[in-house]
């Protein structure tokens, strides 16, 4: 089974799992069987099947999640990353 090779919940694995669900359903596999193959709940299969039917590939993408907005904007974050990954200055030999 393909899904045994993919267990992590990172973005590529989530995409793989969702596409696998949609392909199995499109191939005529019933939702309960897809759930058993992919090792998810039947409601998960139905969610991705329905979202794909309504929205196509865009329906398989993550929805925006609620939560606290970022504290710093992209410019500040870029400066922090640049500073943190740059070579430190040489100490003064004075």
N, C-alpha and C positions, 0 to 999 in steps of 0.2 A: 504494500500500500504506500502510495506517495506521501501521505500525511505523516507516517511514522518517521520520515526523514526530517520533518520540520516540527519542532516542538516549541521553540522560543516565541515570544510575543512581540518581536521587533517588527518594524514596518514591512520589510520584504516577506517575512513569514505570515503576517496578517493578510497581506495581499495575495499570497499563494493560497492560503486557506480559503479566503473568500472566492477566489477564482475557481478553486477546486470544487467548492460547493455548487457554484453556478453551473459549471460544466457537467457535473454529475446529474443535477436536476434537468439540464437541457438534454442530456442523454436518456432521459426517461426514468431515472432512478427515483423511487418514492422518497419523500422527505425523511421518513423514519429510518430508511436504509442509509441515506446520505449522512444522517446524524451519527449512525453507528460507525460508518466508514471513517468519517472525519473526526469522530469523538467529540462531538458538541451536542448541545440540546437541540431537540427538534425546533424549538422556537428560534434558535439561531439560524438554522437552515431556512426557515420561513422568512425571517427578516431579510437575509441577503438575497433570497430568491425574489421577494417582492420589491426590494429596493432596485435590484437589477432590472426587473421588468418595467418599473416606472421610470428609471433614470439612466439606464444603460451603464456603461463603465463608470461614469461619475458617481453612481449610486454606491459603488464599492469603496469609495474613499471615506476616510474618517470625517465625521462631522466636527465642527468647532465645539470645543468643550468649554464649559463655564469654569470660572476660577479667577483668581486675582490677576489683573493685567500686569505685564512686565513692569518692573520698577524703573529700568533704564531703557532708553531707546537704542536703536541699532548702532548709532554713531558711538555712543558711550561703550556699548558692549564690544564693538570692534576695537576701540582704543585699549580696553582692558585686555582683550585677547592678544593684541599686538604687543603690549607691554609685557604680559606674562610669558610670551613665547620668544621674546627677543633676547639677544645676548646681553648679560649684565655689563655695566661699564667696568673697566679695569680700576682697581683700587689705586689711590694716589700714593706714589712712592716718596713724595715730598721732601 
